[in-house]
Amino acid sequence: NVNGVTLGYTSGTGQGNASATKDGSHYKITGTATGVDMANPMSPVNKSFEIEVTCS
């Protein structure tokens, strides 16, 4: 939930996208998630995201 909007991504649905890269033990995941703002449920919301993690 981001600012009252529940977001998600599921491969193969035709909505949103995601990709990942790996550099040693560093991972970066970027994409666009789709969700619904319950204040305006008839209008889909798309938000970009970026997640970076390093595993030790």
Protein Blocks (a to p, Z undefined) as FASTA:
>chain_A
ZZhiacdddehklpacdddddehjaccdddddddddfklmmbccddddddddddZZ
